[in-house]
Amino acid sequence: MNDDDVVQNFFNEICCTFPEIKPLMDEQDECMTTSKMEAFADATCDAFASGNIELAKKYLSYVDKKLIDSHPKEFEFIDVYYVEHLFWRASKSTKEIGWPLVPPKLQELYVKFHGKTAI
């Protein structure tokens, strides 16, 4: 399976698991796969910001578990386009709510890139 197929299968899995994410991904240009993953990260922060903590935790848990057996291309999309983008446009209060709930492996990836925690 080539990398494009791996990414498409990954997105299909995300959209089947979380149908509310599909419209957000569909808003992105078809060839901008990185933006599709960033939309998933934004949805996580939006869930924190709107007080839907359980939904945000479900997103984070899914991504965290996906790291266990991830294909290298899936890992790249989690690391670079989900975790690095997480909290990108989040307010201070959203970061304060969300950061403690980010699983340790994802926090580690975030700090590795940003050089500090989100709060």
N, C-alpha and C positions, 0 to 999 in steps of 0.2 A: 504494500500500500504506500503510495507516495505521500509527501507531506501535506499537500492540498486536501487529499482524501481524509487524512488523519484530522486535520483542522475542521473540515466539514462534518465529520462524524462527531467530533467533540461538541461542536455547536448544536448539532441535532440532539445530542444527549442532554445538553443544558436546556434546550427548548422543550424537550419532552419531560424533563424533570421539573422545570419551572416554566409553564406555558406563558406566564405573564412577561417573560424575558423576550420571547420571539418577536413581538412588535417592536421592541427597542432595538433588537439586532437588525430587523428588517428595514428600519429607518436609515441604516448605514448603507453606503454604496456597496454593492455586491463584492467589488474587488478590494474593499478596505476591511479585510478580516480583522486587522488589529483594532479598528474602531468598534467592531462588534464586541470584542472582549472588553474593551474599555467601557462600553455601555453596560455590561454586566457589573463591572466594578462600580460604576455610577449608581446602578440600581441598588447595590448593597448600601452605599452611603445614603441614598435617598430613603431607604427603609429605616436606617438609623435616625435620620433627620425627622421623619414623619412619625417616629415612635413605634414603628413596626419592628421591634427588636427581634422577635422570634423569627420573622422572615429573613432578616439580615443574618442571623445566626445559622439559619438553614443554608443560605448561600455560602457562607464562610465554611461551614462544615463540609459541604459538598466539595468545595475547592480543596480544602485541606485533605480530605480522603482521596481525592483524585491524584494528589501528589505521590501517593504510595506506589502506584503502578503506572505512573504516567509515561507515555511515549515522550521522547526528547522534545518533539514539537509541541506536545501538550504542556510539558513543563515550561517551555519558553513562553507560551501564551499565558500561563498562570503567572510566572515570574515577572515578565516584562510588561504585559498588557493588562493584567488584573491587579497584581500586588503593587507594582510600582505606581499604578494609576489610582489605587485606592486612596481615598481622602484628598485627591488632587484638588477638587473644588469644594471640599467640605468646610463648614464653619468650625470654629474652635469648639463649640459645644457638641457638634456632631463627632468630632475627633475624640473629645473627652468621653462621650458615650460609647463610641465604637471601638476605639483602640484596645481597651481591656478585654474585649470579647473576641478579638482576632486570635486565632490559634497560634501557639508558639512558633510552629514551622513557618507560617505566613509572616509573623512578626519578624522573624529572623531574615527572611528574604527582603522585607521592606527596609529594615535597618541596614542590611548589606548594601542596598542601592542608595538610600537617602542619607545614610550616615547618622541617623538619629530616629527616635520613635516619632509617631505622629503627634504626640502631646509632649 
